[in-house]
């Protein structure tokens, strides 16, 4: 698998609501929304938004 790929072969460009992502310090989270500029991820204790798609491109979040 290439970095950012999911075990089923899904690449981050195909990320969708409900997918699991991993963040280096926040751990695992679930994608709750994606728009043209941001991706919103719910972690166990908070929801965060990241610039999309640069958060994936720079490795801040990875599909789990």
C-alpha positions in Angstrom: 0.0 0.0 0.0 1.1 3.5 -0.7 1.0 6.0 2.2 -2.5 7.4 2.5 -4.1 4.4 0.9 -6.7 2.4 2.8 -6.4 -1.4 3.0 -9.2 -1.8 0.4 -7.2 0.3 -2.0 -9.2 3.6 -1.5 -6.9 6.6 -1.8 -7.4 9.8 0.1 -8.9 11.5 -3.0 -11.8 9.2 -2.6 -12.3 10.0 1.1 -15.9 10.3 2.1 -18.1 11.0 5.2 -17.9 8.1 7.6 -14.3 7.1 6.7 -11.8 6.8 9.5 -8.6 9.0 9.5 -5.6 9.1 11.8 -3.9 12.3 13.0 -0.4 12.2 14.6 -1.4 13.7 17.9 -5.2 13.5 18.0 -5.4 9.8 17.1 -8.3 8.2 15.1 -11.3 10.2 14.0 -14.2 10.0 11.7 -14.9 12.3 8.7 -18.2 14.1 9.4 -18.2 16.5 6.4 -16.2 17.6 3.4 -16.6 20.8 1.4 -14.5 22.4 -1.3 -12.1 24.0 1.3 -12.3 22.0 4.5 -12.6 18.5 5.9 -14.3 18.1 9.3 -13.2 15.3 11.5 -14.7 14.1 14.8 -12.2 12.8 17.3 -13.0 11.3 20.7 -13.1 14.6 22.5 -13.5 17.3 19.8 -14.3 18.1 16.2 -11.6 19.7 14.1 -11.5 21.1 10.6 -8.5 20.9 8.3 -7.8 22.5 4.9 -8.8 20.1 2.2 -7.0 18.5 0.4 -3.7 19.9 1.8 -4.2 18.1 5.2 -3.9 14.8 3.3 -1.2 16.0 0.9 1.0 17.3 3.8 0.4 14.1 5.9 -1.4 15.8 8.7 -4.2 13.2 8.4 -4.1 9.8 6.8 -6.9 7.4 5.9 -6.9 4.7 8.5 
